[in-house]
Amino acid sequence: MTTINYTDKIPNNVNLGDDRTLQRALEQWQPNFVNWWDDVGPEGSTDHEVYLRTATSVDPQGWAQFGHVKMRDYRWGIFLNPGDAGRQVHFGDHVGEKVWQDVPGEHRANLRRIIVTQGDTEPASVEQQRHLGLTAPSMYDLRNLFQINVEEGRHLWAMVYLLHKHFGRDGREEADALLERRSGDENNPRILGAFNEQTPDWLAFFMFTYFTDRDGKFQLAALAESAFDPLARTTKFMLTEEAHHMFVGESGVSRVISRTCQVMNELKTDDAQALRAAGVIDLPTIQRYLNFHYSVTIDLFGADQSSNAATFYSSGLKGRYEEGKRGDDHILKGQTYQVLEVVGGQLVDKEVPMLNALNEVLRDDFIKDSVAGVERWNKVVAKAGIPVRLTVPHKAFNRSIGALAGIRMSPEGRVVGDQEWAARKDTWLPTAEDRAFVASLMGRVVETGKFANWIAPPVMGINRQPVDFEYVRFN
């Protein structure tokens, strides 16, 4: 078992004490991180004692312990999965070579870019979720929000460690910049568009953690294949924590749907205004939120054709999702993949070199995974006997990146004109009125075991605790 030394100022399993220069650099970065947390971390939470999961090992059989801790005192640290001395590069032009422990000079700029882009998403989501604790629908949900926040903070530490250890002065400057950018800031925004969107309410939060943290799963899984071994080992452990974030999103939306269906049956109506008057979120509004968060998230995978994606793969920097389970040659030269483009007002398939289409390959893997979860939401609706289905919109819908950017497309995948888009957009995407209504429901409920009217309680509590456990102690 690889344990983590919690007597160190910075908990770690990378023998940080053996590299005094690196340790001092990270100890200088640490107060800036805490200042960032105080400035734009969870609002009004400084004195709360939260029932949090803290990593104590990277052994999958017993890697964490639970207990009440003040978030500001959370033991953020640096944890890598155990190394494999015999590990080889298993895709791209370097297949069969020994993996790299240091950054090859020719790949330095690309690796730094990959690490910075991933690292930038972690503090961004904390900033986006900063105010949500003030409108939590229950103590259970408040605790889950805070768990996600501290783990995103630790994922930032994971990327900062790689920057400091492997990229010298450039890395230190990039690590500082990760604390200087701000989500949604006009002058110094976060790198990726979805991380500059607001997360103003809990339905948006659940959709974000379902869809956007799922993007994180696929990006981290692709990086866990990397020939740069420290990055692969770091992201493998991050995936362990990411699973809970997606659970919060999937179960959260499921509970919203469950409560809505309950009230639909009690009132024997599907009228949106009647349901809103009863204080629950109607299914069409949930569908519009789904459409928005899904379409914003699939843009995160980048352009459907990308020479950078080809370079990252051939160089061994970033693989495909579950690379080792694929039955091809893992080099991909001469292979093709279908992407979409619009020709003469119609969507058509286009064969392109697979190496250039690897963003699209990862996006399609994400789509399959996302659809499976939406089907689980539909089982909640079906169990309630309601003849409605939630659907994932077409992947060309509401896109801002790549060949499909700016194409007017219905959720069903039909190219529409500007006039029809303007007339129907408000039935496809959340309106200001939708957001104002959802915001009106966001009153804080933190009495032990109580839940807001618009959401059902969970089936079970955290870590075998009861649902009405005191997950947060307000001091």
KAQUI-V472067 format. One record per run of one state. SS is the DSSP state (a for helix, b for strand, c for the rest). FROM is the first residue (numbers start at 1). LEN is the number of residues. If there is no record, write none. Layout:
SS;FROM;LEN, SS;FROM;LEN
//
This chain:
c;1;2, b;3;1, c;4;1, b;5;1, c;6;5, b;11;2, c;13;3, a;16;3, c;19;1, a;20;21, c;41;8, b;49;7, c;56;1, b;57;1, c;58;6, b;64;7, a;71;3, c;74;3, b;77;2, c;79;9, b;88;1, c;89;3, a;92;3, c;95;3, b;98;1, c;99;1, b;100;1, c;101;4, a;105;24, c;129;3, a;132;4, c;136;3, a;139;28, c;167;1, a;168;11, c;179;14, a;193;4, c;197;5, a;202;22, c;224;4, b;228;1, a;229;39, c;268;4, a;272;6, c;278;5, a;283;19, c;302;5, a;307;8, c;315;8, a;323;3, c;326;10, b;336;8, c;344;2, b;346;8, a;354;30, c;384;25, b;409;1, c;410;5, b;415;1, c;416;2, a;418;11, c;429;3, a;432;9, c;441;21, a;462;3, c;465;7, b;472;2, c;474;2
//
